[in-house]
Amino acid sequence: MDAIMMQILTLPAVAATVIAFTLGICLTVIVYQIVSRAKAKTFERDLQRQIEGAKREAENIIKSAQIDAAAEAIKKKEQFTTEVNQIRAELREIETRLSKREDALDRQVEQLQQREKVLKQQGEEVDRRLRNIGLKEKQLSVLMAQQKNQLLKITAMDIEEAKDLLLKRLEDECEHEMSVLISRKVEEATETVNEKSREVISAAIQRYAAEQTCEVSVSTVDIPNDDMKGRIIGREGRNIRAFEKATGVDVIVDDTPGMIVVSGFNPVRREVARLSMERLIQDGRIHPSRIEELVAQAKKDVNHKVLQLGKDAAVEAKVKGLSNKVLSLIGALNFRTSYGQNVLRHSIEVAFLTQVMADELGLDGSVARRVGLLHDIGKALDHEVEGSHPEIGANYLKRFNESPMVLNAVAGHHGDIPADNPYTPLVAAADAISASRPGARRETLERYIKRLEKLEEIASGFKGVENAYAIQAGREIRVIVSAEKVDDEAAMKIARDIAKKVEDEMTYPGEIQVTLLREVRCIEYAK
C-alpha cells in the first residue's frame, strides 16, 4: 500500500521530468535548426563568394590566355615576317646572281660571235692569200717561161744553165717571202707566249716575296788578343796540326789583328772547325786531346743542327716523306752560298715559286714544291763527288726511290738533259727568277766585265753590225746595223742568230734581251 502510495505521489514528478526532457529536446531541435539555418546561410554565402571568385579567376585566366594568345600571334607574325624577309633577300640574291650569270653568258655569246667573226675573217684572209699565191704561181710560171725564152734568145746559154739561173733567182725570191712569213708568225707566237709567260711568272713573283739581300759566308774566328795565336799554334805547331787533322780544314794565322781564318772547301767541315775553334778559345785549354774532344762534340752539334735545318726547311716548304739523310743534305745547303746567295733559302724560294707557277697552270703544287726544294741538293755533295750538281743530285735521290719526274727535274733544271715532264722547265724558270732578282746574287767585277765583253764580241761578229753595246748590267745587248747592208728581214734573222749564239756560248742567270736597231738617216743642207 505504501508502495502504491509512493508511486502515486511520484507520478507528477515523473511527468514533470518527462515534460522537461521533451521540452529540452524540442528546444535542442529548434536551436539546432536555427544553427543549421545560420550555417546553411553562411555556407551559401561562402559558396556564392567562391563561385564569384571562381568566375573572376576564370575571367582573369581567359584574359591572360587572350593576352598570351595575342602575344604569341604577334611573335608568330614577326617570325613569319622575318622569314618572309629572309626568303625575299635570298630571292633577290638569287635574282642578282642569275642576272650576273645572264650578263656573263651574254658577254660570252658576244665574245664567241666576235671570235666567230674573226675566224671567218681569217678564213677569208687565208682564202684570199691562197688565191693570191695561186695567181702568183701562175704569174711566176709565165714569167719563168718568158725569161727562159729571152735568155735562150739573148744569150748563148743552154737549157741547163738557164734552168740553174732561174732556180737561183726563184730561190732568192722565195727566201725573201719565207723570211717575211716567218717573221710575222714568230712575232705572233712570241706575243702569245710572252703574254702567257708574263702572267704566270708575274703572278708567281707577286705571290711570293723574299728578302732582297745577299748572305755572306764568314770563315773567320775572333780572338781576344794576339797571344792566343801562339797558344793555338802550340809548341812546334802541334796544336794547329792536331786541329787541322781533326777537322780537315786549313787554319791561317797571319798578322791580321784580332782574328784567324778557317779555310776549307766543305762548308759543313768549315762550320765544325769554326765552332770548335770558338769553343777552344772560350775554354782556354788548348792541347791535342782537348782539341779532339771538342771537335767530336762540335761535329755532333753541327750534324744535329744540319738535320734540324733540313727538317725546318721541309716543314716550311710543306714537303713530306724525306729521309733523314736527304734532310741532312738539305740542311747542309745552309752553309753553302752561290754568288753570295744562301743555297738553302734559294731552294725554299724556288720551291714556292715552282708551286705558284704550277698552280697557275693547273699542275700538282705538292710535286712542284718537292722538285723545287730538291733541285740543288747536289751542291751539298759536289765537293766530294765528281760531276755537275744536277747529275750528282739526281743520282743521289735515286737511292731513295724518288719519282722519275723529280729525278728529271733535278737533273735537267740547267738543260743538261731533255725535259720529259712540265715540272722540269718550271723549276728551271723558278731557279732563274730566284737567281736573277735584284740583290739575290753578287758577282766579282772581273767576271762582270768579262761577261759584258763577251756579249759585245758575239754581237760584233755578225756581218753588217756596226756597233754593239752591253747595257742594263748585261741584261740587254743593243746592236746597231748598217741600213745599206741589212734590210728589215735580215735584221730579224741577225737578232735571232745573236740570241742563239749567246745561249750556246755563255752561262748567265735569267735572260738577256737582244735589241737590234736599223736606222736610215737622210741628211741634206740648204745653202
GUKETOR-372026 format. One record per residue (C-alpha): residue number from 1; residue in one letter; x, y, z. Coordinates in pm, 1 decimal. Example, Ala and Ser with C-alpha at 12.3 -4.5 7.8 and 13.67 -1.06 7.14 Angstrom:
BEGIN
(1 a (1230.0 -450.0 780.0))
(2 s (1367.0 -106.0 714.0))
# end
This chain:
BEGIN
(1 m (0.0 0.0 0.0))
(2 d (273.6 225.5 93.8))
(3 a (438.0 136.6 -225.5))
(4 i (132.3 222.3 -422.8))
(5 m (106.2 549.9 -249.4))
(6 m (461.7 624.2 -317.8))
(7 q (404.9 553.9 -683.8))
(8 i (103.4 778.6 -687.5))
(9 l (295.7 1054.3 -520.2))
(10 t (586.5 1018.7 -767.8))
(11 l (373.3 1032.7 -1085.0))
(12 p (368.4 1419.2 -1115.1))
(13 a (739.4 1431.9 -1063.2))
(14 v (796.6 1181.5 -1343.8))
(15 a (558.0 1367.8 -1569.2))
(16 a (738.4 1689.5 -1497.3))
(17 t (1063.5 1521.7 -1573.0))
(18 v (929.8 1383.3 -1898.7))
(19 i (786.1 1718.1 -1994.8))
(20 a (1109.7 1888.9 -1910.6))
(21 f (1303.0 1634.9 -2110.1))
(22 t (1066.5 1675.2 -2400.7))
(23 l (1090.5 2047.3 -2384.8))
(24 g (1470.9 2019.1 -2374.8))
(25 i (1466.1 1800.9 -2680.7))
(26 c (1238.6 2041.6 -2861.9))
(27 l (1449.0 2333.9 -2763.9))
(28 t (1756.9 2144.6 -2877.4))
(29 v (1593.6 2065.6 -3209.7))
(30 i (1483.8 2426.1 -3250.4))
(31 v (1829.4 2555.0 -3162.4))
(32 y (1985.1 2302.3 -3396.2))
(33 q (1752.4 2406.9 -3675.7))
(34 i (1829.8 2770.7 -3608.3))
(35 v (2201.3 2696.4 -3603.3))
(36 s (2169.0 2478.8 -3914.0))
(37 r (1984.2 2754.9 -4097.7))
(38 a (2254.6 3003.8 -3990.5))
(39 k (2527.5 2764.4 -4106.5))
(40 a (2338.3 2700.0 -4429.4))
(41 k (2314.5 3072.0 -4493.7))
(42 t (2682.4 3114.4 -4407.8))
(43 f (2772.6 2819.6 -4634.0))
(44 e (2553.9 2961.5 -4906.8))
(45 r (2723.3 3297.5 -4873.4))
(46 d (3068.9 3129.3 -4877.5))
(47 l (2968.1 2922.1 -5176.6))
(48 q (2839.6 3231.9 -5350.5))
(49 r (3170.3 3409.8 -5277.1))
(50 q (3366.2 3109.3 -5403.4))
(51 i (3154.3 3097.4 -5714.8))
(52 e (3208.9 3468.5 -5772.8))
(53 g (3584.9 3423.8 -5701.8))
(54 a (3594.5 3133.1 -5943.4))
(55 k (3414.2 3343.5 -6200.1))
(56 r (3662.2 3628.5 -6153.5))
(57 e (3958.1 3385.4 -6167.1))
(58 a (3812.3 3227.9 -6479.9))
(59 e (3772.9 3571.4 -6633.2))
(60 n (4133.9 3653.9 -6537.6))
(61 i (4254.4 3325.5 -6684.3))
(62 i (4058.2 3393.7 -7001.3))
(63 k (4201.9 3745.5 -7022.5))
(64 s (4556.1 3614.5 -6957.2))
(65 a (4506.8 3345.4 -7217.4))
(66 q (4379.7 3605.0 -7463.0))
(67 i (4684.0 3826.8 -7389.5))
(68 d (4924.4 3530.3 -7427.9))
(69 a (4747.5 3425.5 -7744.9))
(70 a (4776.0 3780.3 -7879.2))
(71 a (5146.8 3795.5 -7783.3))
(72 e (5209.7 3457.1 -7943.0))
(73 a (5024.0 3569.9 -8253.1))
(74 i (5237.0 3884.8 -8265.4))
(75 k (5553.8 3675.3 -8216.2))
(76 k (5447.3 3431.5 -8487.0))
(77 k (5366.3 3723.3 -8710.8))
(78 e (5708.3 3880.6 -8650.7))
(79 q (5877.6 3544.3 -8708.0))
(80 f (5678.3 3496.1 -9025.0))
(81 t (5770.5 3849.8 -9135.7))
(82 t (6141.3 3777.5 -9065.5))
(83 e (6127.6 3451.1 -9260.5))
(84 v (5948.5 3624.4 -9544.6))
(85 n (6214.8 3898.4 -9548.2))
(86 q (6491.3 3636.7 -9549.1))
(87 i (6325.8 3449.4 -9831.6))
(88 r (6284.6 3775.5 -10019.6))
(89 a (6654.9 3859.9 -9960.6))
(90 e (6756.7 3514.9 -10081.2))
(91 l (6533.1 3553.2 -10382.4))
(92 r (6686.7 3895.0 -10455.0))
(93 e (7038.0 3745.4 -10418.2))
(94 i (6946.0 3456.5 -10646.8))
(95 e (6796.1 3704.3 -10889.1))
(96 t (7118.4 3909.9 -10875.2))
(97 r (7333.6 3600.7 -10937.4))
(98 l (7110.1 3493.2 -11220.1))
(99 s (7134.1 3842.4 -11364.8))
(100 k (7514.4 3832.8 -11339.0))
(101 r (7523.0 3489.0 -11497.4))
(102 e (7293.7 3609.3 -11768.3))
(103 d (7523.8 3908.2 -11829.2))
(104 a (7826.8 3676.8 -11830.5))
(105 l (7653.3 3445.5 -12076.1))
(106 d (7565.3 3744.0 -12292.2))
(107 r (7929.8 3855.2 -12285.1))
(108 q (8044.5 3504.4 -12368.5))
(109 v (7798.3 3490.0 -12654.4))
(110 e (7927.3 3825.3 -12778.6))
(111 q (8285.6 3703.7 -12746.1))
(112 l (8201.4 3384.0 -12930.7))
(113 q (8032.4 3586.8 -13201.1))
(114 q (8336.9 3813.6 -13222.7))
(115 r (8568.6 3513.4 -13235.9))
(116 e (8349.8 3354.5 -13498.5))
(117 k (8363.9 3679.1 -13691.0))
(118 v (8743.5 3695.5 -13653.1))
(119 l (8778.6 3332.0 -13757.2))
(120 k (8556.7 3398.9 -14054.1))
(121 q (8770.7 3699.0 -14147.7))
(122 q (9085.4 3494.6 -14101.3))
(123 g (8938.9 3219.6 -14317.0))
(124 e (8855.8 3473.8 -14583.4))
(125 e (9207.9 3615.3 -14548.8))
(126 v (9355.3 3265.0 -14588.3))
(127 d (9138.5 3200.7 -14894.6))
(128 r (9243.9 3534.7 -15036.4))
(129 r (9609.8 3456.9 -14974.4))
(130 l (9570.0 3114.4 -15128.7))
(131 r (9414.4 3274.1 -15435.9))
(132 n (9694.5 3530.2 -15446.1))
(133 i (9951.3 3254.1 -15412.9))
(134 g (9782.8 3064.5 -15694.8))
(135 l (9787.1 3377.7 -15909.8))
(136 k (10149.8 3441.2 -15819.3))
(137 e (10238.1 3084.9 -15909.1))
(138 k (10069.8 3128.5 -16245.0))
(139 q (10241.7 3461.8 -16297.8))
(140 l (10570.2 3308.2 -16189.5))
(141 s (10525.8 3022.6 -16435.3))
(142 v (10451.7 3267.3 -16714.3))
(143 l (10743.0 3488.7 -16610.3))
(144 m (10979.0 3191.4 -16593.9))
(145 a (10873.3 3081.6 -16941.1))
(146 q (10926.1 3433.6 -17075.7))
(147 q (11262.9 3468.3 -16910.0))
(148 k (11362.8 3127.7 -17031.1))
(149 n (11279.6 3221.0 -17387.7))
(150 q (11451.1 3558.4 -17354.3))
(151 l (11760.7 3401.3 -17207.7))
(152 l (11771.9 3143.1 -17480.3))
(153 k (11736.2 3415.5 -17740.8))
(154 i (11970.3 3672.6 -17590.9))
(155 t (12244.4 3454.3 -17451.2))
(156 a (12419.0 3150.8 -17574.0))
(157 m (12338.4 2954.1 -17255.4))
(158 d (12197.1 2606.4 -17288.7))
(159 i (11882.7 2487.9 -17112.4))
(160 e (12061.9 2356.7 -16803.6))
(161 e (12246.5 2683.5 -16741.5))
(162 a (11929.2 2885.9 -16790.2))
(163 k (11746.4 2647.9 -16557.2))
(164 d (12008.4 2692.2 -16285.2))
(165 l (11993.4 3070.9 -16317.7))
(166 l (11615.0 3077.0 -16295.0))
(167 l (11615.2 2841.4 -15997.0))
(168 k (11868.3 3061.0 -15820.3))
(169 r (11653.3 3368.0 -15877.4))
(170 l (11340.0 3184.1 -15768.4))
(171 e (11517.1 3063.4 -15455.6))
(172 d (11613.3 3420.6 -15367.3))
(173 e (11254.4 3543.1 -15410.8))
(174 c (11110.6 3252.0 -15210.4))
(175 e (11364.9 3304.0 -14935.3))
(176 h (11258.8 3667.1 -14905.5))
(177 e (10889.4 3574.4 -14885.8))
(178 m (10965.9 3297.0 -14638.1))
(179 s (11161.9 3539.4 -14419.0))
(180 v (10866.6 3779.3 -14416.4))
(181 l (10620.6 3499.5 -14334.7))
(182 i (10844.4 3350.8 -14065.0))
(183 s (10896.8 3692.7 -13907.7))
(184 r (10523.4 3753.7 -13893.2))
(185 k (10446.5 3410.6 -13745.5))
(186 v (10732.0 3438.0 -13498.0))
(187 e (10602.1 3776.3 -13382.7))
(188 e (10250.2 3639.2 -13335.2))
(189 a (10372.3 3332.6 -13146.9))
(190 t (10613.4 3538.7 -12939.0))
(191 e (10340.3 3781.6 -12837.4))
(192 t (10111.2 3497.4 -12728.2))
(193 v (10382.1 3305.2 -12543.4))
(194 n (10527.5 3614.2 -12381.0))
(195 e (10186.6 3730.6 -12261.6))
(196 k (10104.9 3395.1 -12102.0))
(197 s (10451.6 3350.3 -11951.5))
(198 r (10445.2 3706.0 -11813.1))
(199 e (10111.0 3635.1 -11647.0))
(200 v (10237.2 3312.3 -11485.9))
(201 i (10575.5 3449.2 -11379.1))
(202 s (10439.6 3782.6 -11256.2))
(203 a (10174.0 3601.8 -11053.9))
(204 a (10442.0 3378.4 -10901.8))
(205 i (10668.8 3672.6 -10817.0))
(206 q (10384.0 3880.1 -10671.7))
(207 r (10253.6 3594.9 -10456.7))
(208 y (10597.3 3506.8 -10318.0))
(209 a (10807.8 3782.4 -10163.1))
(210 a (11161.3 3708.6 -10041.1))
(211 e (11440.5 3912.0 -9889.5))
(212 q (11646.6 4107.7 -10139.0))
(213 t (11977.9 4080.9 -9957.8))
(214 c (12292.3 3876.0 -10010.5))
(215 e (12419.0 3644.7 -9739.7))
(216 v (12792.1 3619.1 -9687.8))
(217 s (12964.8 3310.2 -9556.5))
(218 v (13211.5 3406.6 -9280.9))
(219 s (13510.5 3179.4 -9216.8))
(220 t (13688.1 3394.0 -8957.5))
(221 v (13712.2 3348.4 -8582.2))
(222 d (13764.1 3640.4 -8345.8))
(223 i (14029.1 3603.9 -8075.6))
(224 p (14059.4 3813.8 -7759.1))
(225 n (14428.5 3900.9 -7812.6))
(226 d (14725.3 3815.0 -8029.1))
(227 d (14879.2 3597.7 -7753.7))
(228 m (14604.1 3347.0 -7826.1))
(229 k (14755.9 3288.8 -8173.4))
(230 g (15066.0 3138.2 -8017.0))
(231 r (14858.4 2908.1 -7797.1))
(232 i (14654.5 2798.2 -8099.8))
(233 i (14973.3 2716.1 -8290.4))
(234 g (15124.3 2538.0 -7991.3))
(235 r (15476.8 2418.3 -7933.1))
(236 e (15636.1 2343.0 -8270.6))
(237 g (15287.5 2373.1 -8424.2))
(238 r (15143.2 2059.8 -8264.7))
(239 n (14809.7 2221.4 -8169.5))
(240 i (14735.2 2365.3 -8512.1))
(241 r (14834.7 2038.0 -8682.6))
(242 a (14609.0 1840.7 -8448.8))
(243 f (14323.8 2083.7 -8519.7))
(244 e (14368.8 2065.4 -8898.9))
(245 k (14389.0 1685.9 -8887.2))
(246 a (14074.4 1654.9 -8674.0))
(247 t (13863.3 1899.1 -8878.6))
(248 g (14004.0 1857.8 -9232.0))
(249 v (14042.8 2233.3 -9288.0))
(250 d (14329.9 2478.4 -9305.6))
(251 v (14387.1 2731.0 -9028.0))
(252 i (14556.3 3053.3 -9140.0))
(253 v (14724.0 3250.6 -8864.1))
(254 d (14872.0 3572.1 -9005.1))
(255 d (14943.8 3925.6 -8889.2))
(256 t (14579.2 4031.4 -8904.5))
(257 p (14496.7 4152.9 -8553.5))
(258 g (14212.4 4002.0 -8355.1))
(259 m (14119.3 3716.9 -8587.3))
(260 i (14225.5 3391.7 -8751.4))
(261 v (14095.1 3240.3 -9075.0))
(262 v (13944.8 2893.3 -9119.9))
(263 s (13963.7 2777.5 -9483.6))
(264 g (13803.0 2469.1 -9637.2))
(265 f (13600.9 2364.0 -9941.7))
(266 n (13344.1 2165.4 -9744.3))
(267 p (13107.5 2417.4 -9579.3))
(268 v (12998.2 2175.3 -9305.4))
(269 r (13357.5 2097.9 -9211.1))
(270 r (13432.1 2468.2 -9209.5))
(271 e (13138.3 2525.2 -8972.8))
(272 v (13260.8 2242.5 -8744.9))
(273 a (13607.6 2396.3 -8742.5))
(274 r (13475.1 2744.7 -8670.2))
(275 l (13257.4 2621.9 -8385.6))
(276 s (13541.0 2408.7 -8241.6))
(277 m (13784.8 2698.3 -8256.3))
(278 e (13543.3 2930.9 -8077.5))
(279 r (13488.5 2673.5 -7803.6))
(280 l (13863.5 2615.9 -7767.4))
(281 i (13921.8 2988.3 -7726.5))
(282 q (13643.2 3013.0 -7467.6))
(283 d (13766.0 2703.1 -7280.4))
(284 g (14130.5 2810.9 -7279.5))
(285 r (14264.3 2453.8 -7256.6))
(286 i (14426.7 2411.3 -7594.9))
(287 h (14608.5 2081.2 -7644.1))
(288 p (14564.1 1788.4 -7888.8))
(289 s (14343.6 1569.7 -7667.3))
(290 r (14113.7 1861.5 -7581.3))
(291 i (14101.5 1958.3 -7949.0))
(292 e (13986.6 1608.5 -8048.1))
(293 e (13724.7 1609.8 -7773.1))
(294 l (13578.2 1948.2 -7869.0))
(295 v (13587.5 1869.1 -8242.4))
(296 a (13392.3 1546.0 -8182.8))
(297 q (13134.2 1736.6 -7978.9))
(298 a (13113.1 2011.0 -8241.1))
(299 k (13055.8 1750.9 -8516.2))
(300 k (12763.3 1607.4 -8321.7))
(301 d (12618.1 1952.8 -8263.3))
(302 v (12661.3 2058.8 -8626.1))
(303 n (12514.5 1730.9 -8758.6))
(304 h (12215.6 1776.4 -8529.1))
(305 k (12182.4 2139.4 -8639.0))
(306 v (12208.7 2039.9 -9006.8))
(307 l (11936.9 1776.2 -8966.6))
(308 q (11714.0 2023.1 -8782.4))
(309 l (11768.1 2285.8 -9054.3))
(310 g (11666.6 2027.0 -9314.3))
(311 k (11353.9 1935.9 -9119.4))
(312 d (11263.5 2302.4 -9074.3))
(313 a (11310.9 2364.7 -9446.3))
(314 a (11092.1 2064.2 -9534.1))
(315 v (10821.1 2187.0 -9297.1))
(316 e (10841.8 2539.8 -9437.9))
(317 a (10819.6 2410.6 -9795.5))
(318 k (10547.0 2158.4 -9695.0))
(319 v (10740.3 1862.4 -9837.7))
(320 k (10680.7 1526.1 -9668.7))
(321 g (10832.1 1178.5 -9688.2))
(322 l (11202.6 1270.5 -9698.6))
(323 s (11455.9 1050.9 -9519.5))
(324 n (11692.4 1192.7 -9258.3))
(325 k (11989.0 1155.0 -9495.4))
(326 v (11821.3 1371.2 -9756.2))
(327 l (11712.5 1619.5 -9488.4))
(328 s (12072.5 1639.5 -9364.3))
(329 l (12193.6 1728.3 -9713.6))
(330 i (11921.3 1992.6 -9742.4))
(331 g (12028.3 2138.8 -9408.7))
(332 a (12393.6 2138.8 -9522.7))
(333 l (12294.2 2378.1 -9801.8))
(334 n (12254.9 2644.7 -9532.5))
(335 f (12635.4 2662.7 -9516.4))
(336 r (12672.4 2682.6 -9895.4))
(337 t (12643.7 3003.3 -10098.9))
(338 s (12626.2 3065.3 -10473.5))
(339 y (12738.6 3413.2 -10579.6))
(340 g (12663.5 3522.9 -10223.8))
(341 q (12311.9 3370.8 -10218.4))
(342 n (12235.0 3117.4 -9945.0))
(343 v (12154.1 2792.3 -10129.9))
(344 l (11906.3 2666.8 -9867.9))
(345 r (11699.3 2987.4 -9879.7))
(346 h (11731.5 2978.3 -10259.3))
(347 s (11594.6 2620.2 -10265.7))
(348 i (11297.4 2711.8 -10044.5))
(349 e (11228.7 3015.8 -10261.7))
(350 v (11243.6 2802.2 -10578.8))
(351 a (11002.8 2552.8 -10416.1))
(352 f (10739.5 2821.1 -10356.5))
(353 l (10788.5 2985.8 -10697.2))
(354 t (10757.1 2649.1 -10874.4))
(355 q (10441.1 2570.0 -10678.4))
(356 v (10281.9 2905.8 -10760.7))
(357 m (10351.8 2865.9 -11133.8))
(358 a (10229.6 2503.8 -11124.8))
(359 d (9904.7 2616.3 -10961.5))
(360 e (9859.2 2879.6 -11232.7))
(361 l (9897.6 2605.1 -11497.2))
(362 g (9673.9 2353.1 -11321.1))
(363 l (9955.4 2115.1 -11215.3))
(364 d (10023.1 1944.1 -10881.8))
(365 g (10161.7 2202.1 -10638.5))
(366 s (10299.8 1940.7 -10395.2))
(367 v (10516.0 1781.6 -10667.0))
(368 a (10630.0 2129.5 -10773.6))
(369 r (10737.6 2217.4 -10418.6))
(370 r (10924.7 1887.2 -10390.6))
(371 v (11127.5 1933.1 -10708.9))
(372 g (11194.7 2297.2 -10617.3))
(373 l (11330.7 2207.7 -10273.5))
(374 l (11546.5 1919.9 -10403.4))
(375 h (11675.2 2074.5 -10727.6))
(376 d (12011.4 2193.1 -10584.2))
(377 i (12073.5 1908.5 -10337.8))
(378 g (12376.4 1803.4 -10542.7))
(379 k (12557.4 2117.6 -10426.2))
(380 a (12591.4 1958.2 -10082.5))
(381 l (12798.1 1677.7 -10240.6))
(382 d (12979.5 1840.2 -10534.1))
(383 h (13299.8 1883.6 -10326.6))
(384 e (13308.9 1509.5 -10261.3))
(385 v (13164.2 1355.9 -10581.7))
(386 e (13273.3 1427.3 -10937.9))
(387 g (13023.4 1570.1 -11184.2))
(388 s (12779.2 1858.4 -11210.9))
(389 h (12547.3 1923.8 -10919.1))
(390 p (12227.1 1834.0 -11118.4))
(391 e (12373.3 1493.1 -11207.6))
(392 i (12504.9 1434.5 -10855.0))
(393 g (12170.6 1528.0 -10700.2))
(394 a (11966.2 1306.0 -10933.4))
(395 n (12195.9 1005.4 -10878.2))
(396 y (12178.7 1050.3 -10502.6))
(397 l (11798.5 1078.9 -10497.8))
(398 k (11766.9 754.3 -10698.1))
(399 r (11873.9 567.6 -10384.2))
(400 f (11562.5 691.6 -10205.4))
(401 n (11312.7 590.6 -10476.7))
(402 e (11217.7 941.3 -10584.2))
(403 s (10972.3 958.6 -10874.8))
(404 p (11101.8 990.8 -11234.2))
(405 m (10951.0 1341.3 -11256.8))
(406 v (11154.6 1458.6 -10958.7))
(407 l (11474.0 1297.3 -11091.2))
(408 n (11428.5 1452.2 -11436.2))
(409 a (11359.2 1796.3 -11288.0))
(410 v (11667.8 1777.8 -11062.9))
(411 a (11894.1 1651.5 -11342.6))
(412 g (11756.8 1881.2 -11612.0))
(413 h (11697.3 2216.5 -11442.0))
(414 h (12008.3 2354.1 -11616.7))
(415 g (11924.0 2194.9 -11952.5))
(416 d (12175.0 1910.1 -11918.8))
(417 i (11913.6 1653.6 -12025.1))
(418 p (11585.1 1689.7 -12217.9))
(419 a (11274.8 1757.7 -12009.7))
(420 d (11015.3 1479.8 -12010.5))
(421 n (10759.7 1648.2 -11780.1))
(422 p (10628.4 2004.9 -11725.6))
(423 y (10792.8 2040.0 -11383.0))
(424 t (11146.0 2048.8 -11528.4))
(425 p (11102.2 2379.2 -11720.5))
(426 l (10904.9 2520.5 -11427.1))
(427 v (11184.7 2457.0 -11177.2))
(428 a (11435.7 2594.6 -11429.9))
(429 a (11230.2 2913.8 -11462.0))
(430 a (11191.1 2944.3 -11084.0))
(431 d (11566.4 2888.4 -11041.9))
(432 a (11636.8 3169.0 -11289.4))
(433 i (11385.0 3401.6 -11118.3))
(434 s (11533.4 3340.1 -10774.7))
(435 a (11889.1 3387.0 -10901.3))
(436 s (11826.3 3694.0 -11114.3))
(437 r (11603.4 3904.2 -10889.7))
(438 p (11767.5 4223.8 -10759.4))
(439 g (12001.6 4164.1 -10469.0))
(440 a (11990.9 3783.5 -10489.2))
(441 r (12343.7 3725.2 -10611.4))
(442 r (12666.1 3915.9 -10644.3))
(443 e (12944.7 3891.8 -10899.1))
(444 t (13304.7 3987.6 -10894.0))
(445 l (13396.6 4289.5 -11103.8))
(446 e (13626.1 4081.0 -11323.5))
(447 r (13357.4 3824.6 -11405.2))
(448 y (13107.1 4103.7 -11472.7))
(449 i (13340.4 4284.4 -11715.5))
(450 k (13426.1 3958.9 -11896.4))
(451 r (13057.6 3883.2 -11946.1))
(452 l (12993.4 4226.9 -12095.9))
(453 e (13296.3 4195.5 -12326.4))
(454 k (13183.5 3850.6 -12439.4))
(455 l (12835.9 3982.2 -12521.3))
(456 e (12973.9 4268.4 -12729.7))
(457 e (13221.8 4034.3 -12901.8))
(458 i (12947.2 3787.4 -13003.7))
(459 a (12721.3 4061.6 -13141.8))
(460 s (13001.7 4238.9 -13328.7))
(461 g (13098.5 3918.9 -13510.4))
(462 f (12795.0 3923.1 -13741.6))
(463 k (12804.5 4073.5 -14089.8))
(464 g (12650.5 4418.9 -14115.9))
(465 v (12687.2 4504.9 -13744.1))
(466 e (12844.1 4846.4 -13689.8))
(467 n (12831.2 4875.5 -13307.1))
(468 a (12725.0 4662.5 -13011.1))
(469 y (12675.3 4779.3 -12653.4))
(470 a (12601.2 4570.7 -12343.1))
(471 i (12367.6 4771.6 -12117.3))
(472 q (12150.0 4724.9 -11807.0))
(473 a (12421.9 4533.5 -11621.5))
(474 g (12448.5 4280.4 -11900.7))
(475 r (12074.8 4209.7 -11919.2))
(476 e (12049.0 4361.9 -12268.8))
(477 i (12274.8 4381.0 -12573.2))
(478 r (12193.7 4667.8 -12809.7))
(479 v (12311.6 4613.8 -13167.6))
(480 i (12329.7 4879.3 -13441.8))
(481 v (12345.2 4753.6 -13801.4))
(482 s (12411.8 4928.2 -14131.2))
(483 a (12091.2 5021.4 -14312.7))
(484 e (12266.1 4982.4 -14650.7))
(485 k (12391.1 4628.3 -14583.2))
(486 v (12099.0 4486.0 -14385.9))
(487 d (11728.0 4505.0 -14468.4))
(488 d (11437.6 4456.9 -14225.6))
(489 e (11401.2 4082.9 -14279.5))
(490 a (11772.5 4020.9 -14245.1))
(491 a (11775.1 4229.4 -13926.5))
(492 m (11522.6 3992.4 -13768.0))
(493 k (11740.3 3695.4 -13864.6))
(494 i (12054.7 3856.1 -13722.4))
(495 a (11880.1 3925.1 -13389.5))
(496 r (11769.8 3561.6 -13363.9))
(497 d (12117.2 3436.2 -13456.1))
(498 i (12280.5 3659.9 -13191.1))
(499 a (12040.7 3533.9 -12924.0))
(500 k (12105.7 3173.1 -13028.2))
(501 k (12482.6 3218.7 -13015.4))
(502 v (12462.8 3385.2 -12672.9))
(503 e (12259.1 3088.9 -12543.5))
(504 d (12511.1 2838.4 -12683.0))
(505 e (12833.6 3007.5 -12573.6))
(506 m (12757.1 3184.6 -12245.0))
(507 t (12635.8 3097.2 -11894.4))
(508 y (12428.2 3360.9 -11716.9))
(509 p (12132.9 3387.5 -11477.1))
(510 g (11793.0 3492.1 -11608.9))
(511 e (11772.3 3611.8 -11969.3))
(512 i (11946.7 3859.0 -12197.0))
(513 q (11747.1 4079.1 -12433.5))
(514 v (11884.9 4137.4 -12784.4))
(515 t (11771.9 4472.1 -12930.1))
(516 l (11874.4 4535.5 -13291.6))
(517 l (11842.3 4883.7 -13440.7))
(518 r (11835.7 4959.5 -13814.3))
(519 e (11806.5 5327.6 -13894.4))
(520 v (11808.7 5520.6 -14221.2))
(521 r (11915.6 5885.2 -14194.2))
(522 c (11882.3 6124.0 -14486.9))
(523 i (12078.8 6447.5 -14442.6))
(524 e (12074.3 6742.4 -14678.4))
(525 y (12192.3 7100.7 -14638.8))
(526 a (12010.4 7411.1 -14767.6))
(527 k (12259.7 7676.5 -14881.0))
# end
